[in-house]
Amino acid sequence: MKNILVTGGCGFIGSNFIRYVLSNHSNYTIVNLDKLTYAGNEENLREFKTDEKYHFKKGDICNRNLVDKIIKNGNIDTIVNFAAESHVDKSNQEEAEEIFKLTNITGTTILLERARRNKIERFLQVSTDEVYGSAQEGSFSEKSSLNPTSIYAKSKAEADERVLLYSRYINTLITRSSNNFGPYQYPEKFLSLMVTNLSLAKKIPVYGDGKQIRDWIYVEDNCEAIYFVLNNGKPGEIYNISTKNELENIEIAKKVLKLTGKNEDSIKFVLDRENHDLRYSIDNTKITELGWNTRSSFDESLEKTVNWYIKNAEWWISIRNKPEFRKWYEEEYIKKRGLE
């Protein structure tokens, strides 16, 4: 039996990873440590609340004593770190910079040191393709130089450097994935915001001219890839995870409109993000040569995702009705970007 500590497991990708492992692999128990900040939601894993192989602990990865206690009491042998502040626009606000540094850099370092002291077998850091910056042409490999263009991406890049440093002491791995989409994504992100806005008969915001290009991966594929790297990756290595589904934001918007039966009058082009990266693209050769390949069709996964939000309106309506979400939406989109 393997005992995994998953940090940030109540968030979007973290909760989908826990669901994937517990639903497909019987020889694991999971302790989920999550601070439950705005995007963390226990309801994302409601079906596992009484599962004897799943244990939730509310807490901060910066709490050394708590992390030590969880590792020792749970006989933890593996750590998968999803915990992160990840909102790009918020990260670029002066008052938020220290929060991103604390969680993404200091928190990761504390986890690494606890892992070293407790002789953890494997430590996997979940990172992002944004650490490479914008790709003018071609695709970034794991050996490419890092050029982060936001405080969020910069903090993740520095956290990755700490993980590589600790590879001298413990078995570490890093995964960097392209843009994820799927169920349980907090409705501030591009795709989840579009679907929920359309369900509420609101217009969907598209930054600038919508020509920004992203490489999209269905979250379940990413989770399967993370699990694959955890069990098959070479210690001390980095693995890019992508499916080569590069599409302009406006193309994604039109696909969602078609799936929801709406017309292009529902699109509202809004003020672009400052220094918005035009294109993200990463080379997945290394992980495919290791033996992993996506099994999902992009269009089928997109349709599945749209249908999930439509059928699970109770989940996202409760989030959108919270005062903090309503305040953020009003300030970020209506006042700042001119969304009706």
Secondary structure, DSSP 8 states (H G I E B T S, - for coil): -EEEEEETTTSHHHHHHHHHHHHH-TTEEEEEEE---TT--GGGGGGGTT-TTEEEEE--TT-HHHHHHHHHHTT--EEEE------HHHHTSGGGHHHHHIIIIIIHHHHHHHHHHTT-SEEEEEEEGGGG---SSS-B-TTS-----SHHHHHHHHHHHHHHHHTTTS-EEEEEE-EEESTT--TTSHHHHHHHHHHTT--EEEETTS--EEEEEEHHHHHHHHHHHHHHS-TTEEEEE----EEEHHHHHHHHHHHHT--GGGEEEE---TT---B--B--HHHHHHT------HHHHHHHHHHHHHHTHHHHHHHHTSHHHHHHHIIIIIITT---
